[in-house]
């Protein structure tokens, strides 16, 4: 067993470039795992810098200096964000309040429906089972209320963090975009000399991460907008809130779509019951999810969809468990990184050729 491990180690890590690549990856993993909360504003700024690099490059091609291009792009981006915040947040907040007020009515309606199950279907349900279900639902509702109260107090603390983000992140994005080449040179000087494989993986992943971030933002906007138009045409309650939830659900491949289906179906069920409108809602929502998974995702992420769905789900679970939101957001690029690193390490044939 030890001989097999030793042979595998020599085959994969006999090249100093391979050792340097693994050391760099381990350093990045340890830094993000232990200091992720401290450098969270920097991570947000890096994501936004990747997102805004493309319009900055386009303005550079028109002849504008890089500094001026960065200022123009950041001002436009901040303006769009303020427009979205002042346009969407009040509506979402109002619909959240209405939904919280309607939860008792929804709970009572669900309770009445469950109570009627033994009467309608005596062969399928017994009264003691129904009573246990109602008791469990009551406990869940009470626990939800406690969590909402705790969350309201916690939100007061998060407002201070939000203020810090609003100041630090734009400054970091500005300097990351303005001094991009200088920062890349500084980072290169800190890396080991034997970094041929690291450079190879970086060149591949840099473009993929940039395309992934832009594609993911476009997917959120497209899916959210189409969902809102669909919900509004069907006159579904809380259409803005549900459309935002559907849009952001694409951040978690497969799992997000399945999770957000529950509130959409529950709201439609309590609004219409088992009426034709409810079934039209399910059909329309299913079409949106099908078009997103089979048309939009392959177009936006042509390279990433080469990963098997099982690999993507495992990446979401593993990296999400390690790094929370950022692990979920970058699950596909991280899975692609693992694949790229594995392919970059010396294989059996390369080791045998080097030995001969």
C-alpha positions, 0 to 999 in steps of 0.5 A: 500500500505504501509503495503504491502511494509512493509511486503515485506521489513520485508520478504526480509531484516529481515536477517542481512546477506541480509542487508549486501549484499545489502549495499555491492552492493550499495557501489560497484554501487556508487563507479563505477558509480561516480568514474568509470573513475578514477579507469578505469585502475584498472578495466582493470587490474582486467579483465586481472587478471581474464583472466590470472589467469587460465594459472598461475594456470596451471603453479603452478600445474607444480611446479613453484612458483606463482611469477615466474608463474605470470612473465612468463604469463605476459611476454607471454601475453605482447608478444602476444599483441605486436605481434597483435598490430604490425601485425594488427594495421598497416593493420587496419589503412591502410584499414580505410584510404582506406575506408575513401577515398572510402566513396565519391565514395560510396556516389555518387553511392548511390546517383545515385541509389536513383535518378534512383528509380523514373525512375525504380519504378515510382509507389513506389517513388516520386521525392520530396521524393528522393530529401529529402532523398539525402539532408538528406544523404548529411547532414549525410555525412557532420556531419560524416566528422566533427566528424572524424575531432573532433575525430582526435584531441581528439585522441591526448589527448587519446594518453596520457591516453594510455601511462598511461594505458601501464604503470599502467595496467601491474603493477596492473595486476602483483600485483593482480595476485602475491598478490591475496590471501593477497588482498582478505584477506584485502578486507574480513576484510573491509566487514561487519561481517554478510556476509553469503549471500554475500559470497554465491553470491561471490563464485558463481559470481567469477567463473562465471565472470572468465569463462565469461571473458575467454569465451568472449575472445575466442569468439572474437578470433574465430568469428573474425578469421573465419570471416576474412578467409571467407571474404578473400576467397570471396575477400571482401575489407577491410576484416581485418577491417570488421573481427575485427569489427565482432569479437568485435561485440560479446561484445554486445549480439544480438545488436552488430551482427545486427549493424555490419551487416550494414557495411559488407552488404554496402561494399559488395553491393558497391563492387559487386552490386547485383551480386552472390558474394554479396548473397554468402557474406550474406549467409556466414555471416549469417552462421557465426552468426548462428553458433556463437549464436547457437553453440559457445555461448551455449558451452562457456556460458552454465550458462549465456545462461539460461537468457532469450534473453529479459533479456540480451538485457535489461541488455545491455541497462540498464548497458550500459547506466549506465557504458558505455563500462564496463556495456555492457561488463559485461551485462550478468554477471551483469544480472546473479548477479541480478538473484543470489542476488534475489535468495539469499535473504530470500523468503516467505517460509524461512521467515515463517520458521524462524518466527516459 
